[in-house]
Amino acid sequence: MAVAVVSRSGHGAAIALANMGATAMRATAAEQALAGGASIDEAAALAAEGTEPSSDHAASADFRKHLARVLTRRALEAASSR
């Protein structure tokens, strides 16, 4: 599970998620929330929307969704402090 955030001046951020589906994907619900003025916490809560992570010996799908929200919040906080 990995999250990458690229800040877009005045337009929120681009948020990429790895291991949340068959290929890397964007967290579009979180991106749209930020663009609409949502807080970091509100946007991060939406990070796993529309994803279909698998379960395996390393983690369950539910844990991967939880981790996507946590890592998105951390990445957004780090990006906003730069």
N, C-alpha and C positions, 0 to 999 in steps of 0.2 A: 504494500500500500504506500503510495506516495502522492503528494500534492505539490503543485507548482503554481505560484501566483505571479502575475505580471501586472503592475499597476498601470492604468491608462489614465493619464492626466485628465481630470474632470469627467471621466466616463466610467468610474468604478475600477474593475479589475477583470482580467482573464484568469480563470481558474481551471487547471487541468488535473484530472484524477487518473492514477494508474492502478490497475488491478481491481477495478470496480465493474468490469465487464469484459467482453472478448478483446477489446482494444482500449487504448487510452481514450478518455472522453473529457468533455468540458462539463463543468458544473453550472449549467445554464440558469437554473433556478436561483442559485446563489449570486451569479453575475447580474441577473436581472434585478434581484432584490437590492444589491449594492447600487446599481444605476438608478434605482427608484428612491434612494435615500435611506435604506435600511441600515441598521447598525451592523458591526462585524458579527456580533453574536446572533442576530436575526438571520443574516446571510449564511453563516456557517451552519445553522440548524437546517438549512435547505440543501446542503452540499450533496447529500446522498440521494436526492430525489431523482427518479428516472434511471437509477443504476440497478444492475443485476449482478452483484458480486457472487462468486461461487463460495462454497464451503469446502474446506479440505482439512488435512491434518494440522495445518498451521493456524487456521482461524475460521470461525463460522461467518456466514454471510452477515448476520446481525452485528457481529463484532467489527467486521470490515466497514459497515455503514457508520457505526459509532466512531470508528477511527477516522473515517473521512471527515466527519463533522469536527472532531477535535483537531486534526491536522490542518484543516482549512482555517479554522479560527486562529491557530498559531501562525500560519503562513500569512494571513491577512494582517494580524497584529504586527508581525515582523516587517511586512511591506509598508505598513502605515507609519512605522517609526523611522523610516529612512528619509 
